[in-house]
């Protein structure tokens, strides 16, 4: 069994601000280098609400799915379905979960992210080896944008 990836950070911003930055402003902090499209990414989109799509837009006009929103509980919890396989390709048959909790601590927020069920990504590929580091980098970019 592959262990879950867990990341935790304290953001110097209110819980509501942190949730909204994660859900409504993902394009401002998601790195342009991290996508599964065939050409450069122009936008990362997270549609609001349970059942909303998570996808990227690209220079050629294409849209590439990442997953869907499984739970949307402002301002406490976001649960995303990650449907990218171990070779960084979209696969609608894959279901791994990215759970993000936003825990108010006065005027700061503890953000806890856990990527679960990684064994479902399939064998091979570079995803598992680089995902832990990748999530750390992405969440630091998120924190920097929120705190600006």
C-alpha positions as CSV (number, residue, x, y, z in Angstrom):
1,X,0.0,0.0,0.0
2,X,1.3,3.5,-0.9
3,X,1.1,6.0,2.0
4,X,-1.1,9.0,1.6
5,X,0.6,12.3,0.9
6,X,0.0,14.7,3.7
7,X,0.8,18.4,3.8
8,X,0.0,21.0,6.5
9,X,0.7,24.7,6.6
10,X,-0.4,27.7,8.6
11,X,-1.6,30.6,6.4
12,X,-1.7,34.2,7.8
13,X,-5.3,34.8,6.6
14,X,-8.8,34.1,7.8
15,X,-10.5,30.8,7.1
16,X,-12.9,32.2,4.6
17,X,-10.1,34.0,2.7
18,X,-8.1,30.8,2.6
19,X,-11.0,28.7,1.3
20,X,-12.0,31.3,-1.3
21,X,-8.4,31.6,-2.5
22,X,-8.1,27.9,-2.9
23,X,-11.4,27.4,-4.7
24,X,-12.0,30.6,-6.6
25,X,-8.5,31.8,-7.3
26,X,-6.7,28.6,-8.1
27,X,-5.5,30.0,-11.4
28,X,-3.5,32.7,-9.5
29,X,-1.3,30.2,-7.7
30,X,-1.4,26.9,-9.6
31,X,1.9,26.6,-11.5
32,X,1.7,26.7,-15.3
33,X,4.2,23.9,-15.5
34,X,1.9,21.4,-13.7
35,X,-0.8,20.2,-16.2
36,X,-1.5,17.2,-18.4
37,X,-2.5,19.0,-21.6
38,X,-0.6,18.6,-24.9
39,X,0.3,22.3,-25.1
40,X,1.0,25.2,-22.6
41,X,-1.7,25.8,-20.0
42,X,-3.5,29.2,-20.0
43,X,-5.8,28.7,-17.0
44,X,-6.6,26.3,-14.1
45,X,-10.3,26.1,-13.3
46,X,-12.2,24.8,-10.3
47,X,-16.0,25.2,-10.8
48,X,-17.8,26.1,-7.5
49,X,-19.9,23.5,-5.7
50,X,-20.2,19.7,-5.4
51,X,-20.1,18.1,-8.9
52,X,-18.1,21.0,-10.3
53,X,-15.3,20.2,-12.8
54,X,-11.6,20.7,-12.1
55,X,-9.7,21.2,-15.4
56,X,-7.1,23.1,-17.3
57,X,-7.4,25.3,-20.4
58,X,-4.7,25.4,-23.0
59,X,-3.3,27.6,-25.8
60,X,-4.9,25.4,-28.5
61,X,-8.3,25.9,-26.9
62,X,-8.5,22.5,-25.4
63,X,-9.7,21.7,-21.9
64,X,-8.2,18.8,-20.0
65,X,-10.0,17.3,-16.9
66,X,-8.2,16.8,-13.6
67,X,-11.3,15.6,-11.7
68,X,-14.5,16.7,-10.0
69,X,-15.5,18.2,-6.7
70,X,-16.8,15.5,-4.4
71,X,-17.6,17.8,-1.4
72,X,-17.8,21.5,-1.1
73,X,-18.3,22.7,2.5
74,X,-17.4,26.4,2.8
75,X,-15.2,27.3,4.6
76,X,-14.2,24.1,6.2
77,X,-13.6,21.3,3.6
78,X,-13.0,20.7,0.0
79,X,-12.8,17.1,-1.4
80,X,-11.6,16.7,-4.9
81,X,-11.5,13.6,-7.2
82,X,-8.0,13.4,-8.8
83,X,-8.3,11.4,-12.0
84,X,-4.7,11.6,-13.2
85,X,-2.8,8.3,-13.5
86,X,0.8,7.4,-12.6
87,X,1.9,8.6,-16.1
88,X,0.2,12.0,-15.6
89,X,-2.6,11.2,-18.0
90,X,-6.3,11.9,-17.4
91,X,-8.2,8.6,-16.8
92,X,-11.9,8.9,-15.8
93,X,-11.8,5.4,-14.3
94,X,-9.4,6.5,-11.6
95,X,-10.6,7.8,-8.3
96,X,-8.1,9.2,-5.8
97,X,-9.1,11.9,-3.4
98,X,-7.5,15.2,-2.5
99,X,-9.0,16.4,0.8
100,X,-8.3,19.9,1.9
101,X,-9.4,21.1,5.4
102,X,-9.3,24.7,6.5
103,X,-9.1,25.1,10.3
104,X,-9.5,28.5,11.8
105,X,-7.0,29.5,14.4
106,X,-7.8,33.0,15.4
107,X,-6.7,35.3,12.5
108,X,-4.7,32.4,10.9
109,X,-5.8,29.2,9.2
110,X,-4.3,25.8,9.3
111,X,-4.6,24.1,5.9
112,X,-4.3,20.4,5.9
113,X,-4.1,18.5,2.6
114,X,-4.2,14.8,2.1
115,X,-4.0,12.9,-1.2
116,X,-5.5,9.5,-0.6
117,X,-5.8,6.1,-2.4
118,X,-2.6,6.6,-4.4
119,X,-2.4,2.8,-5.2
120,X,-5.3,3.4,-7.6
121,X,-3.1,5.5,-9.9
122,X,-1.7,2.3,-11.4
123,X,1.8,1.0,-11.8
124,X,4.8,2.7,-13.3
125,X,5.2,6.3,-14.2
126,X,6.8,9.1,-12.4
127,X,3.8,10.4,-10.5
128,X,4.2,8.7,-7.2
129,X,7.8,9.7,-6.8
130,X,7.3,13.3,-7.6
131,X,3.8,14.0,-6.2
132,X,4.9,14.5,-2.6
133,X,7.4,17.2,-3.6
134,X,5.0,18.6,-6.1
135,X,2.2,19.1,-3.6
136,X,4.6,20.8,-1.2
137,X,5.7,23.3,-3.9
138,X,2.1,23.9,-5.1
139,X,0.8,24.6,-1.5
140,X,3.7,27.0,-0.8
141,X,2.7,28.9,-4.0
142,X,-0.9,29.0,-2.7
143,X,0.3,30.2,0.7
144,X,2.4,33.0,-0.8
145,X,-0.5,34.3,-3.0
146,X,-2.9,34.3,-0.1
147,X,-0.5,36.1,2.2
148,X,0.3,38.8,-0.3
